[in-house]
């Protein structure tokens, strides 16, 4: 079975038996003022009230792995590539996701967007893909689905890329592509934990 290409708002049930996955995000950054352009992928582990239970339920560059081992950030890319390969990767072990977690929200934000006066109008060929893996072996994994951003996000400074949510023992995926005029700090406040990380 080949890759399923999703449009904004598309929903799909993940393959039965899928226990490990890698979520890859890629983009091309065109910084017109010569400043560094650093996009950051973050994952919020949320309960059925769309809240984090503790600080560790945010997995990002400052907290690269959840204590359960369920979600791990593969590392912070501070430059970005040409959109043809993953710039940042997130590894998920579905069997280890705590029972209180009902969804994973995947967000991409711009580091120091206020200071550098940057937005997603300076980003091209952004995408998200989900690859089934055998543990962390991405090379042998199959690309299950892909979501290419096609809209104009020229006024936005962050994007909710996708949601993985649980229905019973089944995990489903929704491509979101929702732009916001805010940074990581606003998402942290919305999902309700005690981080004081700012934007």
C-alpha positions as CSV (number, residue, x, y, z in Angstrom):
1,X,0.0,0.0,0.0
2,X,1.4,3.4,-1.0
3,X,1.4,6.7,0.8
4,X,-2.0,8.3,1.5
5,X,-1.9,12.0,0.7
6,X,-4.2,14.0,3.0
7,X,-5.7,17.4,2.4
8,X,-6.4,19.8,5.3
9,X,-9.0,18.3,7.6
10,X,-8.5,14.8,6.3
11,X,-9.0,11.9,8.7
12,X,-7.7,8.4,8.6
13,X,-7.5,5.4,10.9
14,X,-4.0,4.2,11.5
15,X,-3.1,0.7,10.5
16,X,-4.1,-2.0,12.9
17,X,-1.1,-3.4,14.7
18,X,0.9,-0.2,14.3
19,X,3.0,0.2,17.5
20,X,5.8,2.5,16.4
21,X,5.8,5.5,14.2
22,X,8.0,8.4,13.2
23,X,6.4,11.8,12.4
24,X,8.7,13.7,10.1
25,X,8.4,17.4,9.5
26,X,10.2,19.3,6.7
27,X,10.3,22.8,5.3
28,X,12.3,25.4,3.3
29,X,13.0,28.6,5.1
30,X,13.6,31.8,3.1
31,X,14.8,34.4,5.6
32,X,14.9,37.7,3.7
33,X,16.7,39.6,6.4
34,X,19.6,37.2,6.8
35,X,18.6,36.2,10.3
36,X,18.5,32.6,11.4
37,X,15.1,30.9,10.9
38,X,14.5,28.2,13.5
39,X,11.2,26.3,13.3
40,X,10.4,24.0,16.2
41,X,8.2,20.9,16.3
42,X,6.4,20.2,19.7
43,X,4.0,17.5,20.8
44,X,1.4,18.1,23.5
45,X,0.1,14.9,25.2
46,X,-3.5,15.8,26.3
47,X,-6.2,14.2,28.3
48,X,-9.9,14.1,27.3
49,X,-10.3,17.7,28.4
50,X,-7.5,18.9,26.1
51,X,-5.2,19.6,29.0
52,X,-1.8,18.4,30.0
53,X,-1.5,16.5,33.3
54,X,2.0,17.7,34.1
55,X,4.9,19.7,32.6
56,X,6.4,16.6,31.0
57,X,3.3,16.2,28.7
58,X,5.0,18.7,26.4
59,X,7.8,17.1,24.4
60,X,10.0,19.6,22.6
61,X,13.6,20.8,22.3
62,X,13.8,21.5,26.1
63,X,12.1,18.2,27.1
64,X,13.1,15.8,24.4
65,X,11.5,12.6,25.8
66,X,8.4,11.8,27.8
67,X,9.2,9.8,31.0
68,X,6.9,7.0,29.8
69,X,9.1,6.6,26.7
70,X,6.0,7.1,24.5
71,X,7.2,10.2,22.7
72,X,10.7,11.3,21.8
73,X,12.0,14.3,20.0
74,X,14.7,13.4,17.5
75,X,16.6,16.7,17.8
76,X,16.3,20.4,17.1
77,X,17.1,21.6,13.5
78,X,17.9,25.3,13.7
79,X,18.2,26.0,10.0
80,X,15.8,23.9,7.9
81,X,16.5,22.2,4.6
82,X,15.0,22.3,1.1
83,X,11.8,20.6,2.0
84,X,12.8,17.2,0.4
85,X,13.8,15.5,3.7
86,X,12.8,15.7,7.3
87,X,14.2,18.6,9.3
88,X,12.8,17.3,12.6
89,X,11.5,13.9,13.7
90,X,9.3,12.7,16.5
91,X,9.2,9.1,17.5
92,X,6.1,7.5,19.0
93,X,5.6,4.2,20.8
94,X,1.8,3.8,20.9
95,X,2.0,0.9,23.5
96,X,3.7,3.2,26.0
97,X,1.3,6.2,25.8
98,X,-0.2,6.7,29.3
99,X,-3.9,5.8,29.7
100,X,-4.8,9.3,30.6
101,X,-3.6,10.6,27.2
102,X,-6.4,10.7,24.6
103,X,-4.7,12.8,21.9
104,X,-1.4,14.1,20.7
105,X,-1.3,17.6,19.2
106,X,1.7,18.3,16.8
107,X,2.6,22.0,16.6
108,X,5.3,23.9,14.7
109,X,6.4,27.3,16.0
110,X,9.0,29.9,15.1
111,X,11.7,30.4,17.7
112,X,12.0,34.1,18.7
113,X,9.5,35.1,16.1
114,X,8.8,38.5,17.8
115,X,12.5,39.5,18.0
116,X,13.3,38.4,14.4
117,X,9.9,39.6,13.0
118,X,9.4,36.3,11.2
119,X,6.3,34.4,10.0
120,X,5.3,31.4,7.9
121,X,5.3,33.6,4.8
122,X,9.0,32.9,4.8
123,X,8.5,29.1,4.7
124,X,7.9,27.0,1.6
125,X,7.2,23.3,0.9
126,X,6.3,22.5,4.5
127,X,5.0,19.0,5.1
128,X,4.3,16.3,7.7
129,X,4.6,12.6,7.1
130,X,4.0,9.5,9.3
131,X,6.2,6.5,8.8
132,X,5.6,3.1,10.4
133,X,8.8,1.8,12.0
134,X,10.2,-1.2,13.7
135,X,11.2,0.6,16.9
136,X,13.4,3.4,15.8
137,X,14.4,1.9,12.5
138,X,13.1,4.6,10.1
139,X,15.0,3.3,7.1
140,X,12.9,0.1,6.9
141,X,9.6,1.9,7.7
142,X,6.8,2.5,5.3
143,X,5.4,6.1,4.7
144,X,1.8,5.7,5.7
145,X,0.5,9.2,5.1
146,X,1.6,12.7,4.1
147,X,0.2,16.2,4.5
148,X,1.6,19.0,2.4
149,X,0.8,22.5,3.4
150,X,-0.6,24.3,0.4
151,X,-2.3,27.4,2.0
152,X,-0.8,30.8,2.5
153,X,0.2,31.3,6.1
154,X,2.0,34.6,5.5
155,X,0.5,36.3,8.6
156,X,0.9,33.3,11.0
157,X,3.7,32.5,13.4
158,X,2.6,29.0,14.4
159,X,0.7,26.1,12.9
160,X,-1.2,23.2,14.5
161,X,-0.1,20.6,12.0
162,X,-2.0,17.5,13.1
163,X,-3.8,15.6,15.8
164,X,-3.4,11.9,16.7
165,X,-6.4,10.8,18.8
166,X,-7.5,7.6,20.5
167,X,-10.8,5.9,20.0
168,X,-10.9,2.8,22.2
169,X,-7.8,0.9,21.1
170,X,-7.6,2.5,17.7
171,X,-5.5,5.6,16.9
172,X,-6.7,8.0,14.2
173,X,-5.0,10.9,12.5
174,X,-6.4,14.3,11.4
175,X,-4.4,16.8,9.2
176,X,-5.1,20.2,10.7
177,X,-3.1,23.0,9.1
178,X,-4.5,25.7,11.4
179,X,-2.5,28.9,11.6
180,X,-2.1,31.1,14.7
181,X,-0.6,34.5,15.4
182,X,1.2,33.4,18.5
183,X,4.2,31.4,19.8
184,X,4.8,28.3,21.8
185,X,4.0,30.1,25.1
186,X,0.4,30.6,24.0
187,X,-0.1,26.9,23.3
188,X,1.4,26.1,26.7
189,X,-1.0,28.5,28.4
190,X,-4.0,27.0,26.4
191,X,-3.2,23.5,27.3
192,X,-2.7,24.4,31.0
193,X,0.6,23.5,32.6
194,X,3.1,25.5,34.7
195,X,5.8,26.1,32.1
196,X,7.0,29.7,32.0
197,X,8.7,29.4,28.7
198,X,7.4,32.5,26.9
199,X,7.2,32.7,23.1
